[in-house]
Amino acid sequence: MAATKKTIAIITGSVRAVRVGPAVAALVKEIIGPSAAAGAGVELVDVDIASFKLPIYDELVLPGMVPEHASLSHAHSLAWSAEMKRHAAYVLVTAEYNYGLPGGTKNAIDYLSHEIKGKPIGIVSYGVLGGASSSEQAAKILGVPLKMQVAPTRPQLAFASPEGAPPDTHAAAGGVLGDASREAWTKDHGEAIKKMFAEITASLALTEAPAA
């Protein structure tokens, strides 16, 4: 029987009712491409935080206490935990709200501990200015307490402002990724996204290498 292919989750971090996050995550997945995934021996899987409808901190136990000293009790917590645990690595696609990591994204991360600890992860941020603050905060949260292997390359995607047309932030506010941003990101950040993915898979291979 063939071994099960390892998966890398492409995580849509935005949970707003009207959001452009799914389109950005889809573009990141498209740029990485199935051939790169196949070459690395992995499968890319879409994971949307919003679909789990995680409330704010309604578990009675600390995530760090699970599973050794306690267990989760709510169905939404168990579903989110199980989904994240099954992946070997991750790409977090996150917006930037008011110069920070979105609250829904932070809340989802705070539900986790052992499921993702020490695993490789890449961070792609987007926003009016590219989301540098959100990216920095995510890298610190994931890299310090959770000891994840954060890919050094962290693409930051700023919405385009095409000459003679409204900036793509207007379209994004309606949940649409403008063509100008899509084209600019593919052209100007495509190689960085591919490099980030290569860093993730290299970390994954190193982690799984047998001890000498």
N, C-alpha and C positions, 0 to 999 in steps of 0.2 A: 504494500500500500504506500502510495506517495506521501511524503511529509506535507503537512498543512502549511501553506504559504503564510509567512508572517505579514502582518498588516501594519500600515502607518495611517493613523487617523488624521484627516484634514478637518480641523475643528472650526466651525463657524462660531465666533465668540459673541457676536451681537445678539441681543434678545429683544430689541425693540419691536413693537407691533409693525411699524413700517421701517424697513431696514434694507441696506444694500449689501450687508455682510454675506449672504448666500452667493450672490453674484461674484463678489471678490474672491471668496473661497473657491468657487468653481473655476475662476480664471487662474488662480494659483495652481490648482490641480491640473488644469489644461497645460499650463506652461511647463510644469514638471514632466508631464506626459507619460503615457503608458509604457513607452519603450524604456525610459529611464527606470521606472518602477520594476519592469520585468528584468532589466539588466541587473538590478540590485537584489532580485529574488523576493520582492515584496509586492503587496497589493495596496493601493490607495483606497481608503474607505471614508466616506463622508459622515461626519458627526456634527449635529446641530444642537448646541446647548439649549436653545429655545424649546426644542421638542420635549425636553425632560421636565419643563415647568417647575424648576427648583425654587422653592420659597426661600426666604431668608432664615437660615439657621434654625430649622425646626426640629433637628435631631437633639436628643437628650445626652448624647455622648460626643466627646471630642473626636474628630476624624483621626487624630494621631493615636487614639486608643484602640482603633479597629485594625486588625481582627484579634489581636492577642488578648486584650482585656475587656472588650465590649463588642457589641454588634449594632448595625444600623437597624432601624425599625420601620421606616416608611418606604412605600413602594417606589416613589420617585428617587429616593436616595440609593436604594438597592439597584435600581435600573441604571442609574448614572455610574455607580461604582463598578458594576459588572461590565458595562460598555467600555469604560476607560481601562479597566484591568486587562481586557483581552488583547489590547494593541501593544505592539513591541516598541513603537515610537510615535511621535506626534508632530503635526505642524499646527500651531495656533495662529489663526487669522483674526486679529483683533482691531477694532476701531479705537479711536481716541476721542474721549468725551471731556471737554473742558480741561485739556492738558493732563488727562489721567486715564488709567485703565477703567473700562466700563464696570459699573457695580455688578452687573449680572455675570460678567466673566470672572471677576474676583470671587463672587459668591460660589460659583461652580468650582473654582480651584480649591476654595476653602472646604468643600465637601470631601476632598480627597487627601490622601496621605500615602499609604502603602501601595495603592494601585499604580501610581505613576513614579514613585520615588526612584531616583537614579537612572531613569530611562532617558534616551535622547529626545530632544524636542527642538524644533525650529520656530521662530516667531516672525510673522509678517504683519506689520501694522499699516493702517491706512487712515487718512483724515485730511483736513484742510492743508496741514503742513507736513503730512506724512506719518504722524503718530509717534515721534521720537520718545516723548515722555511715557506714553503707554507701553512702548517696546521696552524701555529701560525698567519700568516698574515690573512688567511681566518677567523679564530676565532675572531680576533680583528675587522675586517671589518664588519662581520656579527653581532657580539655581542655588539659593542659600538654604531655606528650610527644607525644601524637597530634594535638594542635591541632584537635580536633573542635569543632564549633559546638554546645556543650551548651545546650539550651533552659533559660532562666532559671527557668521554673516546673518544680519537681521534686516531684510529689505523693508524700506519705509516708503509707502506709496502715497504721494500727494495728488489730490484731485486736480485734473487739468483745467485750465481756463482758456479755452480756444478763442482766438482773436475774432471779434465781431459776433460772439455768441455768449450766452449766459454760462458762467462757470459750472462745471459738472457737479459742484456741491448742490446746486438747485435740483438736478436730477436725482442725486443721491438722497436728498431729503424726501423724495417720493418713492424711494426704494429701487431706483434704476441706476445702473452703472453706465455712464455716458461713453459713447464710442471714443471720444478723445482721450479719456483716461485709460480705457481698455487698450488702445493702441500705444499710448505713451508708456504705460506700465510694461506691456509686452516688449517694447523696443528697448526701453531704458533700464528696466529692472529684471528682464527675463533671465539674463545670465546670473544675476545675484540670487534669484530664486532657485535656479538650477544648482548653483554652488552651495547654497544652504542645504538643499536636499542631499547633495553628495556628502556634506559634512555629517548629516544625520545618519546616513547609511554607513559611513565609515565608522562612526561611533558605535553603531549597532553591531557591525562586524567585529569590532575590537572587543566589545562587551561579551560577545558570544564566543570569542576565540578560546579554545581549550588552553588551560594553563600548561606552561612548558614543563 
